Amino acid sequence: MPSKTAVIAIGGNSLIQDSKKPQMDFQWEAVRETCEHIAHMIEAGWRVVITHGNGPQVGFILRRAELAAHEVHGVPLDIIVADTQGSIGYMLQQALRNSLLRRGIIKNTLSVVTQTVVDRDDSAFQKPNKPIGSFLSEPDARKFEAQGWTVVEDAGRGWRRVVASPQPLEIIELDTIRMALDHEYVVVAVGGGGIPVIRKADGELRGVYAVIDKDRASSLLASLLNVDLFMISTGVERVALNFNKPDQRFLDVMTVSEARRYMQEGHFAPGSMLPKIEAVVTYIERGGKEALITDFANIERALRGESGTRVIAG
C-alpha cells in the first residue's frame, strides 16, 4: 500500500506551553513530546512534512536586540525568521530522530531554510496585523507603541506587537522539499511561514520587513505537494463554536460551506482560530483531500477519527 503524505503545521506558541516558562528547557520538553506523536504517524506509514510557527521566538530575538542595541547591531526581521527556522528546525530534527530510533526506525530528517515570495504591493504592508513576540500587559504594550510599534489586543489573551503579514504566493525551495520527500526524508520546511521575499523585475530576490502566517504558507505547501492530509496542531483538541461561552459547541466534522458561514458569523478570533480555518478552507478549495485541526496530544486519536475537527469539501 503506497504511503500517504501529510503536512503538519505546529504553532510557535505550542512550543511554549506556559507563558511563565519560556526557557529553552521547557521548549525542548514540548518539542520532544510533539515529536513522539509525529513519530507514531511515521511508524504507521505516513510521509511527513513539518512546518512550524515562530511568533514568540521572533519576539524574544527582537527584544534581545532592543536590550543590546547600545552594544551590537540590530537584526532585520527576515534574518530573524531564518534564524528561527534553523534553531527550531534543529530541535525538531534531533527530537524526531531520537523518537524514531526508540522505535527502531532509521530515517533522516532535513530542515530546509525556506523563502516565500510575497507581492511588494500587498495591502498588508499598510495594515500590520500579524502578532509576534510574547503576550504583553496593556501598559507594556503601550510602551512599545510609543517606540513606533503597532500593538493590538490578541483574542482576549493579552496584547502583542504586530507586523505586516502579506499573502504567500510561491515557495522558492519547493523542488528541494519534494525531492527530499521522494528520497524518504522527513522534511521540516516553511518555518514561520517562510522568509518573506519579493522578486525584483530582474528576477532577484530580496527579503522584506514582514512575517508570513504559518498556516497560510503551510496550506500553500500542502496544495503544491498535493498531500493526502493537511493537519494543524494547535492549542485545542477540537474547533468550537461560541468558544469559551456557556453555549460552546465542539465540531467533529465541518464542511467548507459550514466553515465559511461560521467565519461570517464571527465564531473564530482573528488572532487565534480564524487564520487556521481560512488555511484549511483554502487548501480544500484548491483540491485538497482532507484537513484536520487538533492539539498534538490527540494526533493519534484524531487520525483514528476519535478526536479533532475534520474539514471536508461540501
C-alpha positions as CSV (number, residue, x, y, z in Angstrom):
1,M,0.0,0.0,0.0
2,P,1.6,3.4,-1.0
3,S,2.5,5.8,1.8
4,K,0.2,8.7,2.4
5,T,1.8,12.2,2.8
6,A,0.8,14.8,5.4
7,V,1.8,18.4,6.1
8,I,1.7,19.0,9.8
9,A,1.7,22.6,11.0
10,I,2.9,23.2,14.5
11,G,2.1,26.5,16.2
12,G,5.0,28.5,17.7
13,N,3.0,29.0,20.8
14,S,2.6,25.3,21.2
15,L,6.4,25.1,21.8
16,I,5.9,27.4,24.8
17,Q,3.1,25.7,26.7
18,D,3.3,28.0,29.7
19,S,4.0,31.7,29.1
20,K,5.7,31.9,32.5
21,K,8.2,29.2,31.4
22,P,9.6,30.3,28.0
23,Q,13.1,29.0,28.7
24,M,14.7,26.6,26.3
25,D,14.5,23.6,28.7
26,F,10.7,23.9,28.6
27,Q,10.7,24.4,24.8
28,W,12.7,21.2,24.4
29,E,10.1,19.3,26.5
30,A,7.3,20.5,24.2
31,V,9.3,19.7,21.1
32,R,10.1,16.2,22.3
33,E,6.5,15.5,23.3
34,T,5.3,16.7,19.9
35,C,7.8,14.6,18.0
36,E,6.7,11.5,19.9
37,H,3.2,11.9,18.3
38,I,4.7,12.6,14.8
39,A,7.0,9.6,15.1
40,H,3.9,7.5,15.7
41,M,2.4,8.7,12.4
42,I,5.7,7.9,10.6
43,E,5.7,4.4,12.2
44,A,2.2,3.9,10.9
45,G,3.5,4.6,7.4
46,W,2.9,8.3,6.8
47,R,5.4,10.5,4.9
48,V,5.6,13.8,6.8
49,V,6.5,17.4,6.1
50,I,6.6,19.5,9.3
51,T,6.0,23.3,9.3
52,H,6.1,25.4,12.4
53,G,5.3,28.8,13.8
54,N,7.9,31.2,15.4
55,G,6.0,34.2,16.7
56,P,7.2,34.0,20.3
57,Q,10.7,33.1,19.3
58,V,10.9,36.0,16.9
59,G,9.7,38.3,19.6
60,F,12.4,37.1,22.0
61,I,15.1,37.8,19.5
62,L,13.8,41.3,18.8
63,R,13.7,42.0,22.5
64,R,17.3,40.9,23.0
65,A,18.3,43.1,20.1
66,E,16.5,46.1,21.7
67,L,18.1,45.5,25.1
68,A,21.6,45.2,23.5
69,A,21.2,48.0,20.9
70,H,23.8,50.1,22.7
71,E,26.4,47.3,22.2
72,V,25.6,45.4,19.0
73,H,23.9,46.0,15.6
74,G,20.2,45.3,15.0
75,V,18.9,42.2,13.2
76,P,16.5,42.5,10.2
77,L,13.2,40.6,10.5
78,D,13.9,38.3,7.5
79,I,17.2,37.3,9.1
80,I,15.4,36.6,12.4
81,V,12.9,34.3,10.6
82,A,15.9,32.5,9.1
83,D,17.5,32.2,12.5
84,T,14.3,30.6,14.0
85,Q,14.0,28.2,11.0
86,G,17.4,27.0,11.9
87,S,17.0,26.7,15.7
88,I,13.5,25.2,15.7
89,G,14.4,23.0,12.8
90,Y,17.4,21.7,14.7
91,M,15.2,20.9,17.7
92,L,12.6,19.1,15.6
93,Q,15.3,17.2,13.7
94,Q,17.0,15.9,16.9
95,A,13.9,15.1,18.8
96,L,12.2,13.3,15.9
97,R,15.4,11.3,15.2
98,N,15.5,10.2,18.8
99,S,11.8,9.3,18.8
100,L,12.2,7.2,15.7
101,L,15.3,5.5,17.0
102,R,13.4,4.3,20.1
103,R,11.0,2.7,17.6
104,G,13.9,1.0,15.7
105,I,13.3,3.3,12.7
106,I,16.3,4.8,10.9
107,K,15.1,7.8,8.9
108,N,16.8,11.1,8.3
109,T,15.1,14.5,9.0
110,L,16.1,17.5,6.9
111,S,15.4,21.2,7.7
112,V,15.1,23.4,4.6
113,V,15.7,27.2,5.1
114,T,12.7,28.3,3.0
115,Q,11.9,31.5,1.2
116,T,8.3,32.5,0.5
117,V,7.5,35.0,-2.3
118,V,5.1,37.8,-1.5
119,D,3.8,40.8,-3.5
120,R,5.6,44.1,-2.7
121,D,2.3,45.8,-3.3
122,D,0.3,43.6,-0.9
123,S,-2.1,45.8,1.1
124,A,-0.9,44.1,4.3
125,F,2.2,46.4,4.3
126,Q,-0.2,49.3,5.0
127,K,-2.2,47.3,7.7
128,P,0.1,45.4,10.1
129,N,-1.9,42.7,11.9
130,K,0.3,39.7,12.4
131,P,1.2,39.1,16.1
132,I,4.8,38.5,17.0
133,G,6.5,38.1,20.3
134,S,5.1,37.1,23.7
135,F,1.9,38.3,25.2
136,L,2.1,41.7,27.0
137,S,0.1,43.6,29.6
138,E,-1.5,46.7,28.2
139,P,0.9,49.1,30.0
140,D,3.9,47.2,28.5
141,A,2.2,47.1,25.1
142,R,1.7,50.9,25.2
143,K,5.4,51.3,25.9
144,F,6.2,49.5,22.6
145,E,3.5,51.6,20.9
146,A,5.4,54.7,22.0
147,Q,8.5,53.3,20.4
148,G,6.7,53.1,17.0
149,W,5.3,49.6,17.1
150,T,1.7,48.7,16.2
151,V,0.1,46.8,19.1
152,V,-3.2,45.0,19.3
153,E,-5.2,43.1,21.8
154,D,-5.0,39.4,20.8
155,A,-8.1,37.3,21.1
156,G,-8.5,38.0,24.8
157,R,-5.1,36.6,25.7
158,G,-3.2,39.8,26.1
159,W,-1.5,42.4,23.9
160,R,1.1,41.8,21.2
161,R,3.1,43.7,18.7
162,V,2.0,43.2,15.1
163,V,3.8,43.5,11.7
164,A,2.7,43.2,8.1
165,S,1.6,39.7,7.0
166,P,1.4,39.5,3.2
167,Q,-0.2,36.6,1.4
168,P,2.3,33.8,0.4
169,L,2.4,33.3,-3.4
170,E,5.3,31.0,-4.1
171,I,7.7,28.7,-2.2
172,I,11.2,29.0,-3.7
173,E,12.6,25.7,-2.3
174,L,9.5,23.7,-3.3
175,D,11.5,21.3,-5.6
176,T,14.0,20.7,-2.9
177,I,11.3,19.8,-0.4
178,R,9.7,17.5,-2.9
179,M,13.0,15.8,-3.8
180,A,13.7,15.2,-0.1
181,L,10.3,13.6,0.4
182,D,10.8,11.4,-2.6
183,H,14.0,10.2,-1.0
184,E,12.1,9.3,2.2
185,Y,13.4,12.2,4.3
186,V,11.1,13.7,7.0
187,V,11.2,17.4,6.0
188,V,11.0,20.5,8.1
189,A,10.1,23.5,5.9
190,V,8.4,26.8,5.6
191,G,9.3,27.6,9.3
192,G,7.5,30.7,10.5
193,G,5.6,30.8,7.1
194,G,8.9,31.1,5.3
195,I,11.3,34.0,5.0
196,P,9.3,36.7,3.2
197,V,11.0,37.8,0.0
198,I,9.9,39.9,-3.0
199,R,11.1,39.2,-6.6
200,K,12.5,42.2,-8.4
201,A,12.0,43.0,-12.0
202,D,15.3,41.3,-12.9
203,G,14.3,38.1,-11.0
204,E,16.5,38.7,-8.0
205,L,15.0,38.0,-4.5
206,R,15.2,40.4,-1.6
207,G,13.9,40.0,2.0
208,V,11.2,42.3,3.3
209,Y,10.2,43.5,6.7
210,A,7.2,41.3,7.4
211,V,6.2,37.8,8.6
212,I,4.0,35.3,6.8
213,D,1.2,33.5,8.5
214,K,2.4,29.9,9.1
215,D,-1.0,28.4,8.4
216,R,-1.4,30.2,5.1
217,A,2.1,29.2,3.9
218,S,1.5,25.6,5.2
219,S,-1.8,25.5,3.3
220,L,0.0,26.6,0.1
221,L,2.7,24.0,0.6
222,A,0.2,21.3,1.2
223,S,-1.6,22.2,-2.0
224,L,1.6,22.4,-4.1
225,L,2.7,19.0,-2.8
226,N,-0.8,17.5,-3.3
227,V,-0.7,15.8,0.1
228,D,-3.3,13.5,1.4
229,L,-3.8,15.3,4.7
230,F,-3.2,18.9,5.9
231,M,-3.1,18.9,9.7
232,I,-2.8,21.9,12.0
233,S,-1.7,21.2,15.5
234,T,-2.9,23.9,17.8
235,G,-3.8,24.5,21.5
236,V,-7.2,23.0,21.5
237,E,-8.4,19.4,20.8
238,R,-11.3,20.5,18.5
239,V,-12.7,23.6,16.9
240,A,-15.6,25.1,18.8
241,L,-18.4,27.5,18.1
242,N,-19.1,30.1,20.7
243,F,-15.7,29.4,22.2
244,N,-15.5,29.8,26.0
245,K,-19.1,30.8,26.2
246,P,-21.9,28.8,28.0
247,D,-23.3,27.5,24.7
248,Q,-19.9,26.4,23.4
249,R,-20.2,23.5,20.9
250,F,-17.3,21.4,19.6
251,L,-17.2,20.3,16.0
252,D,-16.2,16.8,14.9
253,V,-16.7,17.5,11.1
254,M,-17.1,20.7,9.3
255,T,-17.7,21.3,5.6
256,V,-16.2,24.2,3.7
257,S,-19.6,25.8,3.3
258,E,-20.2,25.5,7.0
259,A,-16.8,26.9,7.8
260,R,-17.5,29.9,5.6
261,R,-20.8,30.5,7.4
262,Y,-19.2,30.2,10.8
263,M,-16.5,32.7,9.8
264,Q,-19.1,35.2,8.6
265,E,-20.9,34.8,11.9
266,G,-17.7,35.7,13.8
267,H,-17.1,32.4,15.6
268,F,-13.4,32.4,15.1
269,A,-11.0,35.0,16.7
270,P,-8.7,36.8,14.1
271,G,-5.6,36.3,16.2
272,S,-6.3,32.7,17.0
273,M,-8.5,30.2,15.2
274,L,-9.6,32.3,12.2
275,P,-6.3,32.0,10.2
276,K,-6.4,28.3,10.8
277,I,-9.9,27.9,9.4
278,E,-9.1,30.1,6.5
279,A,-6.0,28.0,5.8
280,V,-7.8,24.6,5.7
281,V,-10.7,26.1,3.7
282,T,-8.2,27.4,1.1
283,Y,-6.5,24.0,1.0
284,I,-9.7,22.1,0.4
285,E,-10.9,24.6,-2.2
286,R,-7.6,24.1,-4.1
287,G,-8.5,20.5,-4.4
288,G,-7.0,19.2,-1.1
289,K,-8.3,15.8,0.1
290,E,-8.7,16.3,3.9
291,A,-7.8,18.7,6.7
292,L,-7.6,18.2,10.4
293,I,-7.3,20.6,13.4
294,T,-6.4,19.2,16.8
295,D,-3.8,19.5,19.5
296,F,-0.6,17.5,19.4
297,A,-1.6,15.3,22.4
298,N,-4.5,14.0,20.3
299,I,-2.9,13.5,16.9
300,E,-3.2,9.7,17.0
301,R,-6.8,9.8,18.2
302,A,-7.7,12.4,15.6
303,L,-6.2,10.2,12.8
304,R,-8.5,7.4,14.0
305,G,-11.5,9.7,13.9
306,E,-11.8,9.8,17.7
307,S,-10.9,13.5,18.2
308,G,-10.1,16.7,16.3
309,T,-12.1,18.6,13.8
310,R,-12.1,17.2,10.3
311,V,-12.7,19.7,7.4
312,I,-14.0,18.3,4.1
313,A,-15.4,19.6,0.8
314,G,-19.1,20.4,0.6
